[in-house]
Amino acid sequence: MHRCYRFWVLRIGCGLAVLLAGLVRADNFTLTDGKQISGELVSPDEKGAMIRLPDDSYAEVSLPSGKSANRIPWSRFSQDDLKRIMAKDKRAAAFAEPWIDVVPVERTREKEFTVKPVARLERPAGGSFLVGFASSGPGQFILVLLYLANLYAAYEIALVRAQSWPLVCGLAAVAPILGPVLFLCLPTRLKTREQEEAELHAAEQAAEQAAALQAATAATAEAEPSAGGLGLAARTEQKPEFPATQTFTRGQFTFNRRFFETKFANFFGVVRREVDKDMLLVFKTARGQFSAERISRIAANDLHLQVRRGAVTEEHQVPFVEIQEIVLKHKDAA
């Protein structure tokens, strides 16, 4: 009898302990539709969680489709319940956190500040562009470069238009840019027939004087008595005399077809005279220097030179505008 009494007391005590433990672990949940459920949150996942009631059954909720389910979606829990679940159950916190509404944080009012006046630099007085440009060091340097370029352009224009370069450069120094442009607009000054004939006659006279001087020098050398000494005749070696070298520069002469046909008529033939057969024409052009033995062809704007390269002769076309200088000399002269 005493043993049976102890058994029933122990059983009742265990039941009370389980009941108290369930009451302690039970939570009260308020759903969004106002329904309240008291129980234990179990089996949480991404879809929701189940609430086990004290009688070991599970709470049921109605879904939008009209069916009932034991798994309650996270969207049906209130915000306070979700926060409490996150604080108590770390496993359910990962699923409940996305469903918590983020409360916007009110921005603190920025501190007002007062703009204080500052000392500013005074703007320079307005003036013309040229005055401001000439008052600075770099501007003055650029103006000097432009002035020198103006003088050089005037010199080149004087050569191209066959004008007096001191005249053109002097006018460019007094009236920059306008002076060179004025002479550039003028046509090229061509020499008259009388001037060309006079220049040709002067060149022929110079060549005849050089030839006469060479002949007189040779005769004087032959007439000198030979110096005696131990029966041997001593002769003074003399360098051969060549015809005088003539130079024709652009600006002083106009290089056109008439000029070449008048000045260098002997260089057009296939066979030249004995006096001129050793003479060469050296053309200094923008593309280089050519030593021509013969002018093979000539046109209105250019000519063709026969140039010897070793044992082979080549033909080069040279426009008149590229010729800077022509030198007429003996092939053995320096």
PyMOL commands that set and color helices and strands:
alter all, ss='L'
color gray80, all
select helices_A, chain A and resi 2-25+74-76+79-88+90-99+129-134+137-160+165-174+178-185+193-223+257-263+265-267+320-322
alter helices_A, ss='H'
color red, helices_A
select strands_A, chain A and resi 27-30+36-42+48-52+61-62+68-69+71-73+246-249+279-285+288-298+302-309+312-319+323-330
alter strands_A, ss='S'
color yellow, strands_A
deselect
rebuild
show_as cartoon
